Amino acid sequence: MPFKRLVQAAIAVVAITVGVPASAQQVLKVGSTPTGIPFTFLDTKTNSIQGVMVDLITEIGKDAGFTVQIEPMQFSALVPSLTSNKIDIISAAMFATSARKEVIDFSDPVYAYGEGLVVPKTDAKNYASQDDLKGETVGAQVGTAFVDALKKTGLFGEVKVYDTIPDILRDVNAGRLKAGFADYPILAYNLKQGAFGDVRLVDSYKPATVGTVAIGIRKSDSELLGKINASLAKLKANGVLDKILDKWGLKPKAA
């Protein structure tokens, strides 16, 4: 009888020990968008969100001791979902703007870039700035820093707001927009795929709104922010971030 109890006790200890790693590994919900390639996008082959920011937050999690559960959602839903605790982290093509910093916190910089300009291929003009499009109807994506920036200039006849970047490209492609503004790397990647043959990215254009992509965290999660920044610094130092950027066709120029 004592031996039986000893065996039962030993089994119980083994069961507890085996269960520890699973319970100790924290799972955090990460908001990412199905459009925003190469930063985030829906891979139809695997039916999962992939891209720069997915690879990055996964590597950060490995270093910081948490696993990630990617939650697909529209760009405009990211911040509300974070502040309402539906997700724990935002890892997408999101600029760390001053307006957003009033609502959420951001990690150290990941990647910096500005807006790109797309026009119909039949339009051969070498646009240098937004002034060259005065009075025209242009488009930008809802929730991005570009919408307010374009409206505040007072230059344009109308600034139409779209749910996704492909929606903007379709209207430029069809001639319903004089021009479209969106994240330069995302525009370049989309056009490289050849899906919008009647649209061109204007190489002569100089962006007016340059921002830095970073990872979003609730203001109450300062401990998590510290862990993410520590791991991000390691990935910058050991070259992992540059490898991720290169994998998705971006020049390694972490901000």
C-alpha positions in Angstrom: 0.0 0.0 0.0 2.7 2.5 0.8 4.4 1.6 -2.5 1.2 2.2 -4.4 0.8 5.6 -2.8 4.5 6.4 -3.7 3.9 5.4 -7.3 0.8 7.6 -7.4 2.7 10.5 -5.9 5.5 10.1 -8.5 3.0 10.1 -11.3 1.4 13.3 -10.0 4.8 15.0 -9.8 5.5 14.0 -13.4 2.1 15.3 -14.6 2.7 18.6 -12.9 6.2 18.9 -14.3 5.0 18.1 -17.9 2.3 20.7 -17.6 4.5 23.5 -16.5 6.1 24.5 -19.9 2.7 24.8 -21.6 1.1 26.9 -18.9 4.2 29.0 -18.4 4.3 30.0 -22.1 2.1 33.1 -22.3 0.0 33.4 -25.5 -0.6 36.9 -26.7 -3.2 37.9 -29.3 -1.6 40.0 -32.1 -3.7 42.2 -34.4 -2.5 42.2 -38.0 -4.2 43.1 -41.3 -5.0 40.9 -44.3 -3.9 43.7 -46.6 -0.6 45.6 -46.2 1.8 43.4 -48.1 4.7 42.9 -47.5 4.2 44.0 -43.8 1.1 41.9 -43.3 -1.1 40.0 -45.8 -3.4 37.0 -46.1 -1.5 34.1 -47.6 -4.3 32.3 -49.5 -2.3 29.0 -49.7 -2.1 28.7 -45.9 -5.1 30.9 -45.1 -2.9 32.7 -42.5 -1.5 36.2 -42.1 2.1 36.5 -43.1 4.7 39.2 -43.7 7.4 41.3 -42.1 5.5 42.2 -38.9 4.3 38.7 -38.4 7.8 37.3 -38.7 9.2 40.0 -36.4 6.7 39.6 -33.6 7.1 35.8 -33.8 10.9 36.2 -33.3 10.4 38.7 -30.6 8.0 36.3 -28.8 10.6 33.5 -29.0 13.2 35.8 -27.4 10.9 37.3 -24.8 9.2 34.1 -23.8 5.7 34.3 -25.3 3.9 32.8 -28.2 1.7 34.8 -30.6 -1.8 34.2 -31.9 -2.4 36.3 -35.0 -5.8 37.9 -35.1 -6.8 39.2 -38.6 -8.7 42.5 -38.8 -9.1 45.7 -40.8 -6.5 48.4 -40.2 -9.0 50.8 -38.7 -10.0 48.3 -36.1 -6.5 47.7 -34.7 -6.3 50.5 -32.1 -9.9 50.1 -30.8 -9.3 46.3 -30.5 -6.1 46.9 -28.5 -7.7 49.4 -26.1 -10.8 47.2 -25.6 -8.5 44.2 -24.7 -9.6 42.1 -27.7 -5.9 41.9 -28.7 -2.7 42.4 -26.7 -0.3 43.7 -29.4 -0.5 45.5 -32.8 2.0 44.3 -35.3 1.2 45.8 -38.7 2.2 48.6 -41.1 1.2 51.2 -38.5 3.1 54.5 -38.0 3.8 55.6 -34.5 2.2 59.0 -34.9 1.8 61.6 -32.2 -2.0 61.2 -32.3 -1.8 57.4 -31.8 0.8 57.9 -29.0 -1.9 59.7 -27.0 -4.0 56.5 -27.0 -1.4 53.6 -27.1 2.3 53.1 -26.6 4.8 52.0 -29.3 8.0 50.0 -29.3 11.3 51.4 -30.6 11.3 52.0 -34.4 11.2 49.1 -36.7 11.2 50.6 -40.2 10.8 54.2 -41.6 9.2 55.3 -44.9 6.7 57.7 -46.5 3.7 57.7 -48.8 4.0 56.7 -52.4 2.1 58.2 -55.2 0.3 56.2 -57.9 -1.3 57.5 -61.1 -2.7 55.9 -64.3 0.1 54.7 -66.6 -1.3 57.1 -69.3 -0.3 60.0 -67.0 3.4 60.5 -67.7 3.9 63.6 -65.7 6.9 63.6 -63.3 5.1 64.7 -60.1 7.5 66.0 -57.5 5.1 67.0 -54.7 1.4 67.2 -53.7 1.3 70.7 -55.1 1.4 69.2 -58.6 -2.0 67.6 -57.9 -3.8 70.8 -56.7 -7.6 70.6 -57.2 -7.6 66.9 -58.2 -9.5 64.0 -56.6 -7.2 61.6 -54.8 -7.5 58.6 -52.6 -6.0 57.2 -49.3 -6.7 54.4 -46.9 -8.9 54.8 -43.9 -7.1 54.9 -40.5 -3.7 55.8 -42.0 -1.7 59.0 -41.2 -2.0 60.0 -44.9 -5.8 60.8 -44.8 -5.6 63.7 -42.3 -2.3 64.9 -43.8 -3.8 65.2 -47.3 -7.0 66.8 -46.1 -5.1 69.4 -44.0 -3.2 70.7 -47.0 -6.4 72.0 -48.6 -4.9 71.3 -52.0 -7.2 68.7 -53.3 -10.7 68.9 -54.8 -11.6 65.7 -52.8 -9.8 63.2 -50.7 -11.7 59.9 -51.0 -11.2 57.4 -48.3 -10.9 53.6 -49.0 -10.9 50.5 -46.8 -7.9 48.9 -48.5 -4.9 49.8 -50.7 -6.1 47.4 -53.5 -9.3 49.4 -53.5 -7.3 52.6 -54.2 -5.3 50.9 -56.9 -8.5 49.6 -58.6 -10.0 53.1 -58.8 -6.7 54.6 -60.2 -6.5 51.6 -62.6 -10.1 52.3 -63.7 -9.5 56.1 -64.0 -11.9 57.0 -61.2 -9.1 58.6 -59.3 -6.5 61.1 -60.6 -4.0 59.7 -58.0 -3.7 57.5 -54.9 -1.5 57.9 -51.9 -0.5 54.9 -49.6 2.4 53.3 -47.9 5.3 53.2 -50.4 6.5 49.7 -49.8 3.0 48.3 -49.9 2.3 50.0 -53.2 5.6 48.9 -54.7 5.0 45.3 -53.7 1.4 45.3 -55.1 2.4 46.7 -58.4 5.4 44.3 -58.7 2.8 41.5 -58.7 1.4 42.9 -61.9 -2.2 42.9 -60.8 -2.7 46.6 -61.7 -1.2 46.9 -65.1 -2.6 50.4 -65.9 -1.1 52.0 -62.7 2.4 53.3 -62.2 4.3 54.3 -59.0 5.8 57.9 -59.5 9.5 57.6 -58.9 10.0 61.4 -58.9 7.6 62.0 -56.1 9.0 63.1 -52.7 6.9 62.0 -49.7 5.5 64.6 -47.4 4.5 62.3 -44.5 7.4 60.2 -43.4 6.7 57.9 -40.5 8.1 55.0 -38.5 6.5 51.6 -38.2 6.5 50.2 -34.7 4.7 47.7 -32.5 1.7 48.9 -30.6 1.0 48.1 -26.9 -1.6 49.2 -24.4 -0.3 52.1 -22.1 -1.0 49.8 -19.1 1.4 47.1 -20.4 4.7 48.8 -19.6 6.4 45.5 -18.6 5.5 44.0 -22.0 6.8 47.0 -23.8 10.1 46.7 -22.0 10.4 43.0 -23.0 9.5 43.8 -26.7 12.0 46.6 -26.9 14.8 44.5 -25.3 14.1 41.7 -27.8 13.8 44.1 -30.7 17.2 45.5 -29.9 18.7 42.0 -29.9 17.2 41.3 -33.3 18.5 44.5 -34.7 22.0 43.8 -33.3 22.3 40.2 -34.5 21.0 40.9 -38.0 17.7 39.0 -37.7 15.6 42.1 -38.5 17.6 42.8 -41.6 17.1 39.2 -42.7 13.3 39.5 -42.2 13.2 42.8 -44.2 15.3 41.2 -47.0 13.1 38.2 -47.2 10.1 40.4 -48.0 11.9 42.6 -50.5 12.6 45.6 -48.2 16.0 47.3 -48.0 17.5 46.8 -44.5 17.2 50.3 -43.1 15.8 49.9 -39.7 15.1 53.3 -38.2 
